[in-house]
Amino acid sequence: MQQTINVLLPLNWVRAERYCELTGEPLNTVRDRASSGIWAPGLHFKRIGQRTLVLNLSAITEWFNKQPHVESVAPSYIVPKSQR
């Protein structure tokens, strides 16, 4: 008798729809990043067929890690809530 074992494998590529389910990001945002050049074709995403967009989780994670933190780019004239 053969036994089935479910193992979570390290995934590198996922369909854009699944990525959106996992992250909560809108699909339009993902498509905009791909079409506008924010994400590089072949590195961050690939188009498989005419309607299938797959995303490289490792490359996108690296991209996110390089994005500035919101507070680090906020104008210095904004007064923190604790000082209002």
C-alpha positions in Angstrom: 0.0 0.0 0.0 1.4 3.4 -1.0 1.2 6.2 1.5 0.8 9.8 0.4 2.8 12.4 2.4 1.9 16.1 2.0 5.1 18.1 2.2 5.3 21.9 1.7 8.0 22.4 -0.8 9.9 25.7 -1.2 7.9 27.5 -3.9 9.7 30.0 -6.1 6.9 30.7 -8.7 3.2 31.2 -8.0 0.3 32.4 -10.2 -0.4 36.1 -9.7 -3.9 35.3 -8.4 -2.5 33.1 -5.6 0.1 35.8 -4.7 -2.8 38.3 -4.3 -4.7 35.9 -2.1 -1.6 35.5 0.1 -0.6 39.1 0.3 -3.9 40.9 0.0 -2.6 43.1 -2.8 -5.0 43.9 -5.7 -4.3 42.1 -9.0 -4.3 45.4 -10.7 -1.3 46.6 -8.6 0.6 43.4 -9.5 -0.2 43.8 -13.2 0.9 47.5 -13.1 4.2 46.6 -11.5 4.8 44.1 -14.3 3.7 46.3 -17.2 5.3 49.5 -16.0 8.8 48.1 -15.5 8.9 48.2 -11.7 9.3 44.5 -11.8 11.7 42.9 -14.3 10.4 40.3 -16.8 12.1 37.0 -16.3 13.3 37.9 -12.8 10.2 39.1 -10.9 7.5 37.7 -13.2 6.9 35.6 -16.3 4.0 35.4 -18.7 3.1 31.9 -19.5 0.6 31.9 -22.3 -1.6 34.9 -23.0 -3.4 35.1 -19.7 -1.2 33.5 -17.1 1.2 35.7 -15.0 3.5 33.9 -12.6 5.6 35.6 -9.9 8.9 34.8 -8.4 8.4 35.0 -4.6 12.2 35.2 -3.8 12.8 38.0 -6.2 9.8 40.0 -5.1 10.7 39.5 -1.4 14.2 41.0 -2.2 12.5 43.9 -4.0 10.2 44.6 -1.1 13.1 44.5 1.3 14.8 47.2 -0.7 11.8 49.6 -0.6 12.1 52.4 1.9 10.1 52.4 5.1 7.3 55.0 5.0 8.5 56.9 8.0 12.0 57.2 6.6 10.8 59.1 3.6 8.1 61.2 5.3 8.7 65.0 5.2 10.4 66.2 8.4 7.7 68.9 8.9 5.1 66.3 9.9 4.6 66.5 13.7 4.2 63.1 15.3 0.8 62.4 17.0 2.5 62.2 20.4 3.6 65.9 20.1 0.2 67.3 18.9 
